Amino acid sequence: MRLYIKLVSALSRLLGVIAGLFLLSAVLSVSQMVFVRYMLNQSTVWQTEYTTYAIVAATFLGAPWVLIVKGHVNVDVLQIAAGPRLRLVMEALSGLAALVFVALMTYAAWYHFEEALTNGWRSDTVWSVPLWMPTLPMWTGLLMLCLQYIAELMRLATEGAPAPSAHGTELFDETVGSTKS
């Protein structure tokens, strides 16, 4: 069980790095597009479409890493107020619900990817990208997010619920040097 958690978490972290590289490439693509358009007065063909696909790929491929660092949107008022046993139940139920949702999205993404691949779908742009290419990171990221949710549920089963986070409950952030009132 611990080996599964380590392997999936390592893969999720690797995908987080790849997502960061996609974002960097999107920034470079936009910069190149601005230079070509406004400095050289030439038209651009691929930059806007590539940037869109790169940002979407970064979003999906980075999602498992975001889960590891607890970066997804989370309203934790009840978790903070709950005792350890109730917190464990709430985290398990929310993890299971999220897993079911992401599993359904993974199936839909696979179906869309497979359809684009077998039917030879291409984008309706001058660049005419085969659409299996931008749908593959969506499916891959969602599949890894499923595996990461399973790892998080396993971690929850073996280690229990972590102590409630005090994030957002202080009046002032101590990292800036202020004191609590």
Secondary structure, 3 states (H helix, E strand, C coil): CHHHHHHHHHHHHHHHHHHHHHHHHHHHHHHHHHHHHHHCCCCCCCHHHHHHHHHHHHHHHHHHHHHHCCCCCCCCHHHHHCCHHHHHHHHHHHHHHHHHHHHHHHHHHHHHHHHHHHHCCECCCCCCCECHHHHHHHHHHHHHHHHHHHHHHHHHHHHCCCCCCCCCCCCCCHHHCCCCC
